[in-house]
Amino acid sequence: MRKKVILACSQCLNRNYSTMKNMAQHHERLEIKKFCKTCNAHTIHRETK
């Protein structure tokens, strides 16, 4: 079962990306290093609630 999740920047808390997550395998929150247009840098983006 896959679930749509939203990723937010850890620096500015801007919600920039959305992706799919496999709920059968991943129970913890997703963390990916991606580019933030607001910060103009690569930062860690975390899954929001």
C-alpha positions in Angstrom: 0.0 0.0 0.0 1.4 3.4 -1.0 0.6 6.7 0.6 1.1 10.2 -0.7 3.3 12.3 1.7 4.3 15.9 1.7 7.9 17.0 2.3 8.8 20.2 4.1 12.1 22.0 4.4 13.7 21.7 7.8 15.2 25.3 7.6 12.2 27.4 6.4 9.4 24.9 6.9 8.1 25.5 3.4 6.2 22.6 1.9 8.0 22.1 -1.4 7.6 18.4 -2.6 5.2 15.5 -2.5 6.1 11.9 -3.1 4.8 8.4 -2.6 5.8 6.2 0.4 5.4 2.5 0.8 3.6 2.1 4.1 4.3 -1.7 4.5 8.0 -1.1 4.8 8.5 2.4 6.2 6.9 3.3 9.5 9.3 6.2 10.4 9.2 9.6 8.9 10.9 10.1 5.5 14.0 12.4 5.3 15.5 13.3 1.9 18.0 16.0 1.0 16.5 18.1 -1.7 16.8 21.6 -3.2 14.6 24.3 -1.5 13.7 27.3 -3.8 13.1 29.6 -0.8 16.5 28.9 0.9 18.2 28.5 -2.4 20.2 25.6 -1.1 20.1 21.8 -0.7 18.5 21.1 2.7 16.9 18.1 4.5 13.2 17.8 3.7 11.1 15.8 6.2 7.7 14.2 5.9 4.9 16.3 7.5 1.9 14.9 9.3 
